[in-house]
Amino acid sequence: MTNPTLKPTTADQWLAYIEALHPKSIAMGLDRVSTVAKKLHNKPSFPIITVAGTNGKGSTCAMLSQIYTVAGYKVGCYTSPHLLRYNERVRINQQEISDSDLCAAFAAVENARGNISLTYFEMGTLAALWHFCQSKVDVAVLEVGLGGRLDAVNIFEPSCCIVTTIDLDHMEFLGDTREKIGFEKAGVFRPSVLAICGDENPPNSLMDYANQINAPLKLINRDFSVKKFTNSWQYTEKQEEFLFSNLGLQGDFQLNNAACVICAAQHLQSVLPVNITDIYKALQEVTLIGRFYSIQSNPSIIVDVAHNPHAAFSLAHNLQITTCTGRTFAVFAMLADKDIDGVIQAVSSHISQWFIADNHSVRGAKALLLFEKLIQHNPNARSILYSDVISALSAACDIATKNDRIIVFGSFYTVADAIAHVSNKDIK
């Protein structure tokens, strides 16, 4: 139980406080958070772009934020989860919110909520929007936390809605089929508001919902498309064609995300004018830590969240198309409630040796469970078990040569441990 007489004064105290406010970490529904938003007078006067989907949300938010920043706008961006610091979730023009501003935002929400119980994510969402309103941003890019229809982000009215991909994840909350999940994610759509979907095989439920509420829906490979060439790629919509030399984010799957972003930027020109040179520059410069992202060379260490099969297949594709003359070592730790079998199956053929670790999150899987799953798919897999990610990563580094690479993947927690470890220069 929280003690209302002890008011938090630091960012860490606030985070501990809001984590204890609600008995559940996830509580679907919009009534409570909508009521508090009204008390906060959180009525954004700026355009909002809402981004939902199973995978690709973070990349899409990063690209949108970069485009409007390069174009000279003051851009608020709210994403989740974070890797190292909560402040990563709330950014203006790529700069994380300061501890003092974060405390002020949480205090404002706390004062407004009264006796209404809010989850950690709901408190964070309201605090982020309060901060953006106080900071008078020109545009806000908001990543949906879970699903869409009943997610706290969905209380704010968007100028454009993007659904990146639809796959089986969080099935205990969203349903056990793509049709059910597609309906939940389509819940971010609004009548007469531009809706964009980057899934190459969108569920009928998503398209039907858009049609029922009269949301103008743009689908990849129907209304706009992207094509990759040897050293370039092209975006096409009707008679417009834009040729790009490269994309800052690595992986062919990022082209679909980039296409959705360009589609949004083009159709929002009357509200948020940008020129094509700003789009070119932004898409070349954008980076996103945790998505096939190199954090060290010699030995080469790449981190990738890849916590569900769809993301793991993208990781496997990146491993296949990038050059490595030596071995590929996997430092692997996952959450127990994820599709461990699907992730292993997607990546297994690309791994020379596994360094499997316990995940110390409350939802974490034990290394022994991951090992048992791996052996079921690949009885001849070489693997060693470790008590934590840092031990596993250090062991992989000890035997890696200059021609080898180490891929650290399986969850945000796994990647965060690796990044913090390398940043502290613990690996020699």
C-alpha positions in Angstrom: 0.0 0.0 0.0 1.1 3.5 -0.7 1.3 6.1 2.1 -0.4 9.3 1.0 1.3 11.3 3.7 4.7 10.6 2.1 4.9 12.8 -1.0 7.6 11.7 -3.5 10.3 14.4 -4.2 12.6 12.6 -6.7 12.0 10.9 -10.0 12.9 7.5 -8.5 10.5 8.1 -5.6 7.7 9.0 -8.0 8.3 5.9 -10.1 8.2 3.7 -7.1 5.0 5.5 -5.9 3.1 5.1 -9.2 4.1 1.5 -9.5 2.3 0.8 -6.2 -0.8 2.8 -7.0 -2.8 0.0 -8.8 -2.9 -3.7 -7.9 -2.5 -4.6 -11.6 0.2 -3.4 -14.0 -2.4 -3.6 -16.8 -6.0 -2.7 -16.4 -7.9 -2.3 -19.7 -10.4 0.5 -20.0 -10.6 4.2 -20.6 -13.1 5.5 -18.0 -10.6 6.2 -15.2 -7.9 7.7 -17.3 -10.4 9.9 -19.2 -11.9 11.2 -16.0 -8.4 12.3 -14.7 -7.5 13.8 -18.1 -10.6 16.0 -17.8 -9.6 17.1 -14.3 -6.1 17.9 -15.7 -7.6 20.0 -18.5 -5.4 18.0 -20.8 -6.8 19.2 -24.1 -4.0 19.2 -26.6 -4.2 22.0 -29.2 -1.5 20.4 -31.3 -1.8 17.6 -33.9 -1.3 14.1 -32.5 -0.1 11.1 -34.5 -1.0 7.8 -32.8 1.0 4.7 -33.6 -0.2 1.2 -32.7 0.9 -2.3 -33.9 2.6 -5.5 -32.8 6.1 -4.6 -34.0 7.6 -1.5 -35.6 5.9 1.1 -33.3 9.1 2.4 -31.8 10.8 2.7 -35.2 7.8 4.5 -36.7 7.7 6.9 -33.8 11.4 7.6 -34.1 11.1 8.3 -37.9 8.1 10.6 -37.5 9.8 12.5 -34.6 13.0 12.9 -36.6 11.1 14.2 -39.7 9.2 16.9 -37.8 12.3 17.8 -35.8 14.4 18.3 -38.9 11.5 20.4 -40.4 11.8 22.8 -37.5 8.9 21.8 -35.3 8.8 21.3 -31.6 8.0 17.6 -31.4 6.9 15.6 -28.4 7.3 11.9 -28.5 6.0 9.4 -26.0 7.1 5.7 -26.3 7.4 2.7 -24.1 9.0 0.7 -22.5 12.3 2.3 -21.8 15.7 0.7 -21.8 17.8 2.4 -19.2 15.9 5.4 -17.8 12.2 6.1 -17.6 12.9 9.6 -19.0 13.5 8.0 -22.4 9.8 7.6 -22.7 9.1 11.3 -22.8 11.1 13.4 -25.2 10.9 16.7 -27.0 13.1 17.0 -30.1 14.9 13.9 -29.1 15.8 15.2 -25.7 14.7 13.2 -22.7 12.5 14.9 -20.1 14.5 16.2 -17.1 13.9 14.7 -13.6 12.5 18.0 -12.4 10.0 18.2 -15.2 9.0 14.5 -14.8 8.4 15.1 -11.1 6.2 18.2 -11.9 4.2 16.1 -14.4 3.6 13.3 -12.0 2.6 15.8 -9.3 0.1 17.4 -11.6 -1.5 14.0 -12.3 -1.4 13.0 -8.7 -3.2 16.2 -7.7 -5.9 15.7 -10.3 -6.6 12.0 -9.8 -8.0 12.2 -6.2 -9.1 8.7 -5.2 -9.1 7.4 -8.7 -6.7 4.5 -9.1 -4.4 4.6 -12.1 -1.9 2.1 -13.4 1.8 2.8 -14.0 1.2 3.3 -17.7 -1.9 5.4 -17.3 0.0 7.8 -14.9 2.9 8.0 -17.3 0.7 8.7 -20.3 -1.2 11.5 -18.6 2.1 12.9 -17.3 3.6 12.9 -20.8 0.7 14.7 -22.3 0.6 17.2 -19.5 4.3 17.9 -20.1 3.7 18.3 -23.9 0.9 20.7 -23.2 2.9 22.8 -20.8 5.8 22.8 -23.2 3.6 24.0 -26.1 4.8 21.4 -28.6 3.8 21.7 -32.2 3.0 18.0 -32.7 3.0 14.9 -30.5 3.8 11.4 -31.6 2.3 8.8 -29.2 3.0 5.1 -29.1 0.2 2.9 -28.0 1.3 0.7 -25.1 -1.0 -2.3 -25.6 -3.6 -3.0 -28.3 -5.3 0.3 -29.1 -9.0 0.4 -28.4 -8.7 0.3 -24.6 -5.1 1.8 -24.3 -4.7 5.0 -22.3 -3.2 6.7 -25.3 -6.5 6.3 -27.1 -8.2 9.0 -25.0 -6.5 11.7 -27.1 -7.9 12.6 -30.4 -5.4 12.1 -33.3 -4.9 13.8 -36.6 -3.6 10.6 -38.0 -3.5 6.9 -36.9 -0.9 4.3 -37.9 -1.1 0.6 -37.3 2.3 -0.9 -38.2 1.8 -4.7 -38.1 -0.6 -7.2 -36.5 0.7 -10.5 -35.0 0.0 -12.8 -32.1 1.2 -11.1 -28.9 -0.3 -10.1 -25.6 -3.1 -12.7 -26.4 -4.3 -12.8 -22.8 -5.5 -9.2 -23.3 -6.1 -8.8 -27.0 -7.4 -12.2 -28.2 -5.9 -15.3 -29.7 -6.3 -14.6 -33.4 -5.0 -11.9 -35.8 -8.7 -11.0 -36.4 -9.3 -10.3 -32.7 -6.0 -8.5 -32.3 -6.6 -6.5 -35.5 -9.9 -5.2 -34.2 -8.3 -4.1 -30.9 -5.5 -2.2 -32.8 -8.0 -0.7 -35.2 -9.7 0.9 -32.2 -7.3 3.9 -32.5 -9.0 4.8 -35.8 -11.5 7.7 -35.9 -14.2 8.8 -38.3 -12.9 11.0 -41.1 -9.3 10.8 -39.7 -6.5 9.4 -41.8 -5.8 5.8 -40.9 -2.7 4.0 -42.2 -1.8 0.3 -42.0 1.6 -1.1 -42.9 0.7 -4.8 -42.5 1.0 -6.6 -45.8 -1.8 -8.9 -44.9 -4.2 -6.8 -42.8 -7.0 -8.7 -40.9 -10.5 -8.2 -42.3 -11.5 -7.0 -38.8 -9.2 -3.9 -39.2 -10.5 -3.0 -42.6 -14.1 -3.6 -41.7 -13.8 -1.4 -38.6 -12.3 1.4 -40.7 -15.1 1.1 -43.2 -17.8 1.0 -40.5 -16.7 4.2 -38.8 -15.8 5.9 -42.1 -12.1 6.3 -41.5 -10.1 6.9 -44.7 -7.8 3.9 -44.7 -4.5 3.7 -46.6 -3.0 0.3 -47.0 0.5 -0.6 -48.0 0.7 -2.3 -51.4 -2.8 -1.0 -52.2 -2.6 2.7 -51.8 1.1 3.2 -51.4 4.1 1.0 -51.8 7.8 0.7 -51.2 10.4 -1.1 -53.3 14.0 -1.9 -52.5 16.9 -1.7 -55.0 20.5 -2.7 -54.6 21.7 0.7 -53.2 18.4 2.6 -52.8 14.7 2.3 -52.2 11.6 4.0 -53.6 8.3 5.1 -52.1 5.3 5.3 -54.5 1.8 6.7 -54.0 -0.4 7.3 -57.1 1.7 9.4 -59.4 4.3 10.4 -56.8 7.6 8.6 -56.6 10.4 9.4 -54.2 13.8 7.7 -54.4 16.0 7.4 -51.3 19.6 6.4 -51.1 19.5 4.7 -47.7 17.6 4.3 -44.4 19.2 5.0 -41.1 17.4 2.0 -39.4 18.7 -1.3 -40.5 16.6 -4.1 -41.9 14.3 -4.5 -44.9 11.2 -4.6 -42.7 12.0 -1.0 -41.7 11.0 0.1 -45.3 7.4 -0.7 -44.6 7.5 1.4 -41.4 9.2 4.2 -43.4 6.5 4.0 -46.1 3.8 4.5 -43.4 5.7 7.5 -42.1 6.0 9.1 -45.5 2.3 8.4 -46.2 1.4 10.2 -43.0 3.7 13.1 -43.6 2.4 13.6 -47.1 -1.2 13.5 -46.1 -0.7 15.9 -43.1 0.9 18.6 -45.3 -2.0 21.0 -44.7 -1.5 20.7 -41.0 2.2 20.1 -40.7 4.0 21.2 -43.9 7.3 19.5 -44.5 9.4 19.4 -47.7 10.8 16.2 -49.2 14.4 17.2 -48.5 13.6 17.2 -44.7 12.1 13.7 -45.1 15.2 12.5 -47.0 17.5 13.9 -44.3 15.5 12.6 -41.4 15.2 9.1 -42.7 18.9 8.9 -43.3 19.8 10.2 -39.8 17.3 8.4 -37.6 18.5 5.8 -35.2 16.8 3.6 -32.6 18.7 1.8 -29.8 17.6 -1.7 -29.4 16.6 -2.6 -33.0 19.5 -4.4 -34.6 21.8 -1.8 -33.1 25.5 -2.1 -32.7 26.8 -1.1 -29.3 30.4 -2.3 -29.6 33.0 -3.5 -32.1 35.9 -6.0 -31.6 34.0 -8.1 -30.6 31.0 -6.9 -32.5 27.9 -6.7 -30.2 24.5 -6.1 -31.7 21.4 -5.7 -29.6 17.8 -6.4 -30.7 14.7 -6.6 -28.5 13.1 -9.3 -30.7 10.7 -10.6 -28.1 8.1 -12.2 -30.4 8.2 -14.4 -33.5 7.5 -11.6 -36.0 10.4 -9.5 -34.6 12.6 -12.6 -34.4 12.0 -13.4 -38.1 13.1 -9.8 -38.9 16.2 -10.3 -36.7 17.0 -13.6 -38.6 16.7 -11.7 -41.9 19.1 -9.1 -40.7 21.6 -11.7 -39.6 21.3 -13.4 -43.0 21.9 -10.2 -45.1 24.7 -8.7 -43.0 28.2 -9.8 -43.5 29.9 -12.0 -40.9 32.9 -14.1 -41.8 33.0 -15.8 -38.4 30.5 -17.3 -35.9 27.3 -15.8 -34.5 26.9 -16.1 -30.8 23.5 -15.5 -29.2 23.1 -14.1 -25.7 19.5 -14.9 -25.0 17.0 -14.2 -22.3 13.2 -13.8 -22.5 10.1 -13.3 -20.6 8.2 -16.5 -19.7 4.8 -15.2 -21.0 6.2 -14.7 -24.6 6.2 -17.2 -27.5 9.6 -18.7 -26.7 9.2 -21.5 -29.2 8.4 -19.1 -32.0 11.4 -16.9 -31.3 13.8 -19.8 -31.1 12.5 -21.3 -34.3 12.8 -18.1 -36.2 16.5 -17.5 -35.3 18.0 -20.9 -34.5 19.5 -21.7 -37.9 21.6 -18.5 -37.8 23.2 -19.1 -34.4 26.6 -20.9 -33.9 26.4 -21.1 -30.1 23.9 -20.0 -27.4 24.7 -18.2 -24.2 21.4 -18.6 -22.3 20.6 -16.5 -19.3 18.0 -16.1 -16.6 15.8 -13.1 -17.0 15.4 -11.4 -13.6 12.2 -9.6 -14.4 9.2 -10.8 -12.3 7.9 -12.2 -15.6 11.3 -13.6 -16.6 12.0 -17.1 -17.9 14.6 -19.3 -16.3 17.6 -20.2 -18.5 16.8 -23.9 -18.0 13.4 -23.4 -19.6 14.9 -21.6 -22.6 17.5 -24.4 -22.9 14.8 -27.1 -22.9 12.9 -25.2 -25.6 16.0 -24.8 -27.7 16.9 -28.5 -27.5 13.3 -29.4 -28.7 13.9 -27.4 -31.9 17.6 -28.1 -32.3 18.9 -31.1 -30.4 22.5 -30.4 -31.6 22.5 -26.8 -30.5 25.6 -25.7 -28.6 24.6 -23.9 -25.5 25.7 -22.8 -22.0 23.5 -21.6 -19.2 24.2 -18.5 -17.0 22.6 -16.8 -14.0 22.3 -13.4 -15.7 22.8 -11.6 -19.0 26.0 -9.9 -17.9 27.7 -13.2 -17.2 26.5 -14.7 -20.5 27.7 -11.6 -22.4 31.1 -11.6 -20.8 31.6 -15.3 -21.5 30.7 -14.8 -25.2 33.1 -11.9 -25.4 35.9 -14.0 -23.9 35.8 -16.5 -26.8 34.7 -14.2 -29.7 37.3 -13.4 -32.3 37.5 -10.3 -34.5 35.5 -12.2 -37.2 32.7 -13.2 -34.8 29.6 -11.3 -33.8 27.4 -11.4 -30.7 23.7 -10.8 -30.9 21.9 -10.0 -27.6 18.2 -10.4 -27.8 14.9 -11.7 -26.3 13.5 -8.8 -24.3 13.9 -5.1 -23.4 15.4 -6.2 -20.1 18.0 -8.3 -21.9 19.0 -5.5 -24.2 19.0 -3.0 -21.3 21.4 -5.2 -19.3 23.8 -5.4 -22.3 23.7 -1.7 -23.0 24.3 -0.7 -19.4 27.1 -3.3 -19.1 28.9 -2.0 -22.2 28.4 1.6 -21.2 30.1 0.9 -17.9 33.0 -0.5 -19.9 32.9 -3.7 -17.9 33.7 -5.7 -21.0 37.4 -5.7 -21.9 
